[in-house]
């Protein structure tokens, strides 16, 4: 019962995060910045509660340290040295900082690491069912890919809002000016480290009494992944005037998110 209640709490938190993000196109200035920070913190809370509810307290601790901690360390090194993302600087608009990094930034790494980890495992589960034995570690690059692909939407949004900027923004992806290719290479490298830690530290089996479908993302993680993928594409296409960003994020995230969510739907009773 406790696990079921925690799963419901995670789903409620995920829904709140989605509602706050839905309001972003209607907001501006300090109100928008506050809503951005709140949505990240609520999203991160949803991921932590979901991890503890379905995989145990150890999973939540590994998520906090392996995603939030590694993310913070990578960002602190990044702002100090330019490695691995390229030379960039925060504008000081996102609230309190830790090691020169806004405290909300490691929460952003944490919030997306959980649904992307489960998405990678879902695709591996699908591949194993269709093609026979596939090493479990294949989930690491799959998860790292979809986490990196999310940044195709995140960075343009944050740069446009003035929260950070790049000293050398070229060369960049077609249609996404202002963010250098080194940023995405850095994201992929850090994402691989994050997901290697999560793969090693988070058990593949769920807690007793938790539906087996939770092992590949049922509930809050599916909502968070699906919304981030489709909401990012829709928002950039319809509200933010960034059609190329919408296309890039829809295609890149969709390579993992689409089969993961489709496989999850087939695995979920009553779907």
N, C-alpha and C positions, 0 to 999 in steps of 0.2 A: 504493500500500500504506500509506504514511504517513497519507494522508487517511482511508482505511478504518479504520486503527487508532485514529485520533483520534475518529472517529465512534463506534466501539465504546466508547472511554473515556468519551465524553460520555454514552452510553446507560447505562453502569455508574454514573456519578456521578448521573444522573437517578434511577436505580433506588434508589440509596442514600438520596437525598433523600426519595423517596417512603416508603421503609421507616421512616426516622426520623419522618416526619410521621404515619405510621400509628400509631406508638406514643404520640403525644401524649395521647389520651384516658386512657391508663394512667398518666400521669406527673403530678407536681404540684411546686410549690415551685421550688427552685433547679434541680432536675433537669429540670423542664419548660422553664425559661428557657434552660438550656444546650442542650437538644435543639432549641429554637426557633432559637437562634443558629446551631447546627451545620447544621440543615436549610437555612437561608437561604444560608449560605456554600457548602455543597455544591451546592445548586440553582444558585447564581450561577456556580460553577465549571463546572457542566454546560453552562450557556448560553454561557459564554465559549469553552469547548473546542469546542462545537458550531459556534459562529460561525466560529472559525478553521478548523475541519475542512472545513466545507462552502463557505464564502464567502471564506476567506483571512484572513490576519493583520490586514489593514486593517479587516475587519468586526468583529473582536474589539476592536480599539482604538476604533473608532467606538461600539461598544456600551458599552464601559467609560466613555468620556467623555460620550457622548450620553445615556446612560441613568443610569449611576452618578453622573457629574459634574453633570448637570442636576438629577437627583433630590436630590443633596446641597445644591446651591445653593438649590433651591426650599424644601427643609426648613429650611435655615439662615435664609432670609428669613422663612419661616413662623413659626418659634419666636420670632423677634425682633420681627416686626411684626404677625403675625396674618393677613397676606396670603400666599397666596391661599386658604388652607384654613379660616381662622377662628382664633380665639385658643386655643392649646393648649400643653401643656407635657409634656416627657418626665420620667419619674420617676427616671431614672438607674439603671434595673434591667437595661439591655440591654448593659452593658459600656462600653468606652472610647468617648469622644465626639470628634467633629471639628466645630468651629464650632457647638457646642451640640447636635449631632445624633449619636445613637448611630451608630458606624461601620457597624453592620450594616444600617442603614436604606437608604443608597444601594445596598447589595448587593441589597436586596429590589426596588428599582426595576429594577436591572440584570437580576435573575434572570427577572422576568416580561416585561420588554420584548422579549426575544428571541422566545419562543414567541408572544407576541401580535402582534409585527411580522409573523411568518410567517403567522399566522392571517389577518391582514388581507390579505396578498398572496394567500393561498389563495382567499379569497372573491372578490377581484378577478379572479383567474384563472378562477374558476367563472363569474362574471358575464360576462366577455369571451367565454367559450365559448358561453354561452346567449343573450346579447343583443347580441353584436357589440362594437365598440370601447367600452371604458370606460377613462377616464383612470387611469393608474397611481397618481396621487396620492390616489385614493379610498381606497387602503389606509390612509392616515394616520388619517382619522376612524374607520374601522373598527377599526384596531388600538388607537387611543386609547380607544374605547368599551369594548373587552373588558378593557383594562388597568384602567380605572376601575371596571368592574363587579366585578373581583376584590376591590377594596377594600370592597365590600359585606360580604365575609366577614372580611377582614383586620382592619379597624378594630374591629368588635365583639369579636373574639377578643383583640386587644391591650388594649383598654379593660377588658375583663373580667379580664384578667390583671394589670391595674394598671400597665402599661408606659407609658401616657400617658393624659391626660384633657383634657376641653374645658371652657373657662371658661363658654361659653354654648352648651349642647348642643341648644337648641331654636331653630327648628323642625327636626324630624327626620323621616325616613321612617317610615311606619306599621310598627310591629313591630321597629324598630331604634332604640331610645332611646339617648341618650348621645352620638350623633354628629350634628352639625348638617348641614343641607343644603349649607352653604358648603363643607364638606369635599369633597363629591363634585364640586361646581363647580370647586374648586381642583384636584382630581385630574384632571378632564377637561382643564382648561387646561394643566397641566404635561404630561399624557400626550400632548396634541397637539404640544407643543414637542418632547418626547422623540422621538415617532415621525416628526415632520418631519425631525429631524436624522438619524435612522436611515434614513428613506426616501431622503434625499439622499446619505448616505454609504455605505450597504451595497449592493453591486451586486445586481441581480435574478438574475443568472446565477451558477451554482455553479462551483466549481473544476473543471478538467478531470479526468475520471475519477470524479467524484462523481455519483451518480444524480440525474436531473433532479427527482425528487420531493422531494429535499432542499431545493429552492428554496422550497417551500411547507410545509416543516416535518416531513418524514419523520424518524423516529428519535427522538432525545432530545426535541426540541421538542414533538412530538406527545404523547409520554408526559407531559411536564411540563404541557402545556396541558390534556389530558384529565383527568389526575389532579387538577389544581388546580380545575377546573370541577366535576367529579363528586364528588371527595373533599370539597371544601368544602361542597357541598350535603348530602352524606350525613352528614358529621361534625356539622354544625349541626343537622340533623334528628334524628339517632339518638343522638348522644353529648353534645352541648352544650346541649340544650334550647332551641334557638333556631330554631323552625320557620319564622318569618317571614324570618329571614336566609337560611335554606336556599332558600326560595321565591324571594326576590329574586335571590340569586346564580345560582341555576339558570336562571331566566328571562333575566336580563340578560346573563350570560356566554354563555348558549346561543345568543343571537341571532347571534353570530359564531362561537363555538367549534363548535357543531353542524354548520353547513354547511362550515366549514373542515375538520373531521376527516372528515366524510362524503366531501367532494371529494378529500381526500388519500387515503382508502382506495381510491377508484376509480382514482386515478392511480398507486398503488403496485403494481408487478408482483407477481402471486401473491396479491393480496388478494381 
